């Protein structure tokens, strides 16, 4: 038995999405497989509250809003269908502006709240790294953080559940692709933070194992102040391709600068690059960039998961365009709901943790998850998309 769609999180001052209409909720329910609908007769014991610290404002607000909205669409429809075992899920999103001190303060308040059942889908490598020590000590389920960094995947942390493929998975896939098509000289440009350093380290390691040449390595600060200098360094090294461990504005500034110097240079990026706002800001300069993705293409109608997501998104009347990021939030919410269902009618944190670890080869409709160890993601799915002339990602 699989678990279908969305629940409506508690509204916050920073929530970028409008409240779903009654018609939208009813439409979303129609989009869900009937087998996934929780029984409407179950006794209501009050909403189960989960909390999320994410960037609803700030430099990566477009990522945070898309991922949050994807989860919200699933939870809202799921709640309208009776919730999980008759109990609704209340998602409380608190803005951290992609700022570590704010994220830490949020995590501390979540842990102190006796009504907090789990911490869900927090965004950003630096934020998650900072949160983990106190979260692990608390024992509260820390579910589906939005980062692929190795530092966010501690060993033997029973309450930490990663879903998305790691940055190592993505980077290795990119390097393997370049080796397969005969590219020999590869440059690396990365953000001067934990995410960027992780990407660069893995890229260099995999390149060395395949005998590929490292043309140059350049770093860019989070404020993008040295993006032009990094582009000049990369261009001067005459690479055949560039792997970019960048997100947000540094991506935009670097791509614009490198396109001025090497118009047709092959550029490769990780999934965090592909937000709608980033692609729009790059304009025509984004055309031809290859992006590794840890979720299927949302427009891939061959996959039942993608069809279900499209129907739910349309029925909910969300203003944001459907995206890989939104699909990731949707998937995270659906997996959370399934683990909760398996925990029984009176779930505890402990029973939820046990049921999540017992989840093996759970198929959401063309996308499979298996929880095996806190140091690994439950999914290793990676595929390559390309930015088309209209700014959309295509296979």
N, C-alpha and C positions, 0 to 999 in steps of 0.2 A: 504493500500500500504506500503510495507516494503522497506528499503533502503539497498542495497548491498554494495559491497566492497570498496577497498582501494584507497588512494591518496598518491602521492609522495611528502613528505615534502621537504622543502629546504635543500640542502646538508649542513652539518657542518663538521668542521675539526675532530670532535669526533665521527661522525657517523660510527658505526661499520659495517653497512651493505653496500654491493656494490650496485651501481645504477642498477635498474631493466632494463633488456633488452627489446627491442621493442617486441620481441617474447613473453617474459614473461608477459608483460602488456596485449597483445592481448589474451594470454591464460587465464589470470586472468579475463578478461572481459567475456570470454566464460563461466567461472565458476559462474558468477553472474546471479541470477534470472532476466529474461528480465524485469519484472515488476518494478525492482528496478532501472533500468537505467534512468538517468535524460535525458530530451529531449536535443538533440544536437543542436536544432535551437535557443535556448534561447540566448539572447544578452549577450555577455561577458562584464562584468563590472569590470574585474580585480579580482585577487585571494583574497579570504577572508583569512586573516592571523591569525593563532592561534599559541601560544607559549607554550613550554614545558621545564621545568627545571627538569632534571633527572640525574641519575648516569650512565653515559656512560663510565666512568673510576672509579677507586676506589674500595672499598671493596664489593659493591653491584652492580658492573657494569653488571654482568650477568643478574640480574633482570631488570635493567634499559634498557639494550639493547634488551632483549626479548620483554618487554612490548612496547617499542618504535617501534620495528620492526613490531609487530602485527598491531599497528595503521597505520603504514606506508604502509603496504600491502593493507589494506582496502582503505585508502585515495588515493593511487596511481591508483588503478583500478577504483575507483569511478571517479576521475578526468579524466581518459582516456575515460570514458563513458559519459562525458559531465558535470561532477560535480553535484552540487545541484542547481536545477533551472537554469542551465546553467553557474554556477559560480564554479570555482575550489576552493579547500581548500588547503592552504599552511601551512604545519606543520613545525615550526621552533624549533628544539630541541637544547637546550643549556646545556652543561655538567655542573653539580655541584659537581661531584665526591663524592656524599653523604656527603656534607659538608654544615652545616647550614649557615655560612656567605656567601658562594658562592651562595647558593639557594636564600638567602635574596636579594643579589645584583641582581640576575637574575630577581626576582619578581619585584624589583624596576624598572629595565629597561623595563620590559614588560609593567608595568602600565604607565610609562612615554611615551611609544611609541603610538602615536595616531592611528597607523595602527593595533594595537593589538585588535582583536575582542574578544578573550577569552584566558584564560590560561587553558591548557589542560593536564590532566594525570600526574601531578607532583608526584614524588616518594619519600616516606619516611615519617614516623610519625614526627620526629624532624623537618624536613624541612617544612612540611605542617603546623605544629603548629606555626612555626615562621612566615610563610608567611601570615597566615589567617588575623591577624588584619589589615594590610595594604590592603590586597585584598578585604576584606569585606567593608572597608571604600571606596575603589575605585569604587565599584559597578560592576567591570568587572566579567563576568561569570567565575567561577572557577569550571571546569568540570572534574569529575571522578578522584580525587586524589587517588593515589595508597597507601592507608592506611585504616585499619579498626578500628583505634583508636577512642574512644569516644571524645577525645580532638579535633579531626579533623572534628567533626560533630556538629557544633554550632547550637543552636536553633534560629529559625527565621532569618537565614541568607539567604535572598532570592536569592543571586547570587552564592550560594555554592550547588553543585550537586554531591552527593556521589552515586555511583552505587554498588560497591562490598559489600557483606555482611560484617558485622562488626567483629572485633576480638571477641567481646562478643558472637556473633552468632556462630563463629567457636569453641570457647572454650566451650560454653554451649553444643554444639553438641558432642564434644569429651567427656565431663564429663557424659552426658546422655548415650552415648554409653558404657562407662566403667561401669556405674551403671547397665545398662541392661544386660551386660555379667557377672555380679557378682563380679567385682573388688571392693575391700573395702579400701585398703591402697594405696594412690596415692601420689607421690612426685611431686614437681614442681621445675623446674629449668628455670630461665628466665634471659634475658639480662638486664643489669642495665641501662635501658633507658626507654623512655615513652612507647614504644611498649611492652617491656617485663613486665613492671610494670602493664600495663593494662591487659595483659593476666593473670598474677598471681592473681590480685585482683578479676577478674571475676571467675577464676577457684576456688579460695577459697570460694567465695560466693556461687557458684552453688554446690560445694561439701558439704558445710555446710547445704544447704537446702535439700540435699538428704541423710544426715547422713553418709557421707563417711569420712574416717579418713585421716588427712593430715600427711603423713609420715615425710616429711622434705621439706624445701624450701631453695633453693640455688640460688645465683646470679652469673652472669659472666659479666665481663667488656667487652666493645666492642673490645678491643684488644686481648681478649681470654687468658690473662695472668693467670687467676685463674680458667681456665676450669678444670684442673686436680684436684684441691682442691674441686671444686663443685661436680665433679664426685665421689670423695671419700666420701663426706658428704652424697650424695644421696644413694650411695651403702650401706653405713653403716646403713641407716634407714630401710633397708630391705623392700622396696616398692614392690607392685605387678605390678605397672605401673608408668611411668613418663610422665608428660605433659611438653613439651619443648616450652617455649616462646622465641625462638632463631632464628636468621637469619644469613646467611653468615658463616664466619670463626668460630665464637663461637659454632655454631652447629657442625661443623666438629670436632673441638677439644674436645668438650664434648662427642660426640658419640664415638669417638675413645677411649677416656679414660674410659667411662663407660662400653664399650664392653670388655675391658681388665679385669674388675672386676666382671661384671655380664653379661655374654655372651648372655643369652636368655631373658634378661629383656625387657618387652614390652615398646616401646617408641612411643609417640604420639606427632605430631608436627602440626603447623599451615601452611597455604598455602605458606607463604613467605619463608618457608624452602626449598620448592621443586624445586629449580632451577637446571638446568642441571649441572652447575659447582659445586654446593654443593654436589649433589648426586655423581658426578664423584670423587670429592675429598674424600668422605667417602668410596668409593669402596664397598667391601663386607660388611663393617660394617653398611651400609645403609639398607641392606636386612631386610625386615620385619617391618620397621618403617611405622606406619599408619599416613597418612597426611590428614587433612581436606582441602577441596578445595572449592573455591567460584565460580569456573567455571566447566562446564561439562568436562569429559575426552575428549580431542581433538580427540582421536581415536575411540570414540563412534559413529559408523556409523549409529546407530539407529536415532540419532538426526539430523534434517536437518541443524541446525547451524554448527555442527561439520563437516558434509560432505562439506558444503559450504566453511568453513575455510580450510579444507584439500586441496580442489581443488585450492583455491586461493593461498595458501602457495606454493603448488607444482608448479603452473603456474608461480609464481613470481620468482622462482629459488633462494629462500633465502638460504644462507649458514647455518644459525642456524636451529637446529631441532625444529619442531613444539612443542609447550608446552602449559600448562595451562596459563602461564604468557603471551605468545604471543596471545593466544586466548582472554585473558582479554583486551589487548590493542586493538585487533580487534573489540571486542564487544563495548568498550568505543567509538571507532571511529564511529562505525555504529550507535550507539544511538545518538551521537553528530550530525551526518549527518541527521538523521531523525528529530531531534528537529529543525535543521536548515531548512529543507525542509518545515516543518509545519509553520515556521516563514514567509514564503512567498518570493516573488521575490526580494524584497528590504529589507532584514533583518536588524534590529538594535539590539543592545544588549538587549534592553527592550523587543522587540518582540520575540527574541530568548528565553529569560528567561520565558516569558509568555507561549510560546509553550512547553518548557521543562516541566514546572510544570503541564501543561495540559495532559502530556503523562501518560496514565493509561493502565496497562495491555498490554503493547506493546510486542508482541511475536516475538522474533528473530528466532524462529524455535526450540522450546524446551527450551528456556531460556527467562523468562519474566521480564520486568522492569516496575515499577510504581513509579513515583516521588510523594511523599506525604509531606515530611518535611525535612528540611536541617539537622536535627538531626538523620535522618535514611537513610539507603541505599535504593536505588530503587530496589535492589534485596536482598533476604534473602536465596538464594540458597547455601546450604552446602551439600557436600557428602564426604564420606571417600574413599580414595585410599590407596593402600599399595605399598611399593617399592618391586619390584620383584627381582629375582636373577640376572637379567641382568641390574639392576639399573633403570628400567623403572617403571612408576607408572601404576598400574592396579586396576580395580575395584574389 
